[in-house]
Amino acid sequence: MRPVDAQRIAHRAAAICGMLAAWLLAGACSPAPSPGADGPPTALLTYRGRLADDPRLAEVGREFAAALRAATATVSARLEVPADAAAFRYRFRDSDSNSDRPAGQWARTVHFSSGGTPEIQIDPAPFVLGIAELTPVITHEVVHAVLARELGEVYGTIPRWLDEGIAVEVAGQTDDKLERAVAWTPGRDAASIIDGLATDHHWTDYAEDALAIAWLEEVG
């Protein structure tokens, strides 16, 4: 899979969104990782949720370590910026949202307004039950965390389609998000998902977001 060419995307997207140029500029100025910077996560906080006593949780923990290594390698290669696992925090946390399951949103990245370390929160249930794969989910969230780190305060101003589109495309989730969006509305076909990036953003737009990023890369 080839890297996301930041400069080519910037030239093509300038007419669509001026903030894209700001993102690429911030990414282009990223420092190289210091020797030995890649290491274990700073913290994998103790999980005390409803599956805490499930014997399968230990295996999910082992899979998480492998998924994180794969995710950081993918993000580093695709975005061509350092993706240091030790730069973020990680926590297993039960999801409280009923909308997460149809959306396939098994994790989220929390950004603190005070400038603290981004925290990737993972619902262990779908992985304990074997209904989802960890690596694409973790890759998606690492993209968000890396973009937040690279952009700083600017991250909160970029359009959601850009943020989610990059994350979905880099994580290889476009087909999954498209299938979920079509399944969410009976009788809806795939073409109807493409309704414009300027519309109100919903999880059913994630596939279109990723396709927009792929198109920018292809025609750039």
GILIN-V928811 format. One record per pair of residues at least 12 apart in sequence whose C-alpha atoms are under 7 Angstrom apart, sorted by sequence separation. I is the first residue (numbers start at 0). GAP is how many residues later the second one is. D is the distance in whole Angstrom. If there is no record, write none. Layout:
i,gap,d
I,GAP,D
I,GAP,D
This chain:
i,gap,d
71,12,7
107,12,6
108,12,6
71,13,7
107,13,5
9,14,7
106,14,5
107,14,7
193,14,6
106,15,4
192,15,7
105,16,6
106,16,6
105,17,5
5,18,6
119,21,7
143,23,7
180,23,5
142,24,5
117,27,6
139,27,5
88,28,7
92,28,6
94,28,6
139,28,6
87,29,6
88,29,6
89,29,6
90,29,6
91,29,6
92,29,6
93,29,5
176,29,6
177,29,5
87,30,6
88,30,5
89,30,5
90,30,5
91,30,5
92,30,5
93,30,7
106,30,7
176,30,5
87,31,6
88,31,6
89,31,6
90,31,6
91,31,6
92,31,7
139,31,5
91,32,6
108,32,6
138,32,5
107,33,6
173,33,5
108,35,7
135,35,5
108,36,7
135,36,7
160,36,7
173,36,6
135,37,7
164,41,6
168,41,5
163,42,6
167,42,6
40,44,5
41,44,5
48,44,7
164,44,4
165,44,6
39,45,7
40,45,4
43,45,7
44,45,7
46,45,6
48,45,6
163,45,6
164,45,4
37,46,5
38,46,7
39,46,6
41,46,7
42,46,5
43,46,5
44,46,5
46,46,7
36,47,7
37,47,6
38,47,5
40,47,7
41,47,6
42,47,6
43,47,5
161,47,7
165,47,6
37,48,6
40,48,6
160,48,5
164,48,6
32,49,6
31,50,7
29,51,7
26,54,7
82,63,6
70,64,6
74,64,7
69,65,7
59,67,7
66,67,6
67,67,7
70,67,6
71,67,7
59,68,6
66,68,4
70,68,4
74,68,6
63,70,7
67,70,6
71,70,7
56,71,6
66,71,7
70,71,7
55,72,6
2,74,6
3,74,5
2,75,4
3,75,6
1,76,7
2,76,6
2,77,7
102,77,7
101,78,7
77,92,7
74,95,7
102,100,6
29,120,7
26,123,6
25,124,6
25,125,6
22,128,6
18,139,6
12,203,7
11,204,6
8,207,6
8,208,6
11,208,6
7,209,7
8,211,6
4,212,7
7,212,5
